[in-house]
């Protein structure tokens, strides 16, 4: 019922890199968002924070874990998840970042793996050649 859709974002601040993606409820029922786990198959990054909201913005009211993402009404209701990383390598561009999203729908707990970023090549980072 959930999909990674729409735009993605990235912002560099010093040696930290913030990436975000939009999550859409594609189902006809509401979904309660519970938790996002960041999966780093190749390492190279360390999570320093995560928030519900697009890159560079303060998290929006009502977009916190445990809140409801309304059902699809034509286009689908969306929210953002943004994660900030300490970059532990000189250039993070080849590193993948994936997400596992825990949620409840109609009283049932479930999880979905979102593709996130197959690599961070689209996230500009000073020092990469």
Secondary structure as GFF3:
##gff-version 3
##sequence-region A 1 129
A	DSSP	beta_strand	2	13	.	.	.	ID=ss1
A	DSSP	beta_strand	16	25	.	.	.	ID=ss2
A	DSSP	beta_strand	31	39	.	.	.	ID=ss3
A	DSSP	beta_strand	45	52	.	.	.	ID=ss4
A	DSSP	beta_strand	68	69	.	.	.	ID=ss5
A	DSSP	beta_strand	77	87	.	.	.	ID=ss6
A	DSSP	beta_strand	97	105	.	.	.	ID=ss7
A	DSSP	beta_strand	108	117	.	.	.	ID=ss8
###
